[in-house]
Amino acid sequence: MKKLILGTDANGKVDYGIPFVDLSDGHSISMAAAATATLTVPSEATKALIQIQPGATVWVGPSAITGPTASFATQDADINPTLRDVQDVSTLHFLAVDAAEIKVSFYE
């Protein structure tokens, strides 16, 4: 698993690039609308880069997700997150509001 180092390149210059992951650390799924899925977080992973198809709405969180209702309720999931700290997370949970292609890459 590659280390995710953001901020500077090897020469000390500002670099906002994110490296491609090794094949075993990248996961993709094609989800139907209203579908749910789970993905086990590798034990050495500290960050997850989550890429969601543009125009789709996907809830992602560290525990089972129930869809939103007409009144506010507690929720630990986020809508369309990009980069998350997963150091203390064992499983990511997904709820696709719309059909969506999703890619998750894990980094140290």
Secondary structure, DSSP 8 states (H G I E B T S, - for coil): ------EE-TTS-EE-------GGGEEEEEE-TT-EEEEE--TT--EEEEEE-TT--EEEESS------SS------EES--EEE-TT-SEEEEEESS-EEEEEEEE-
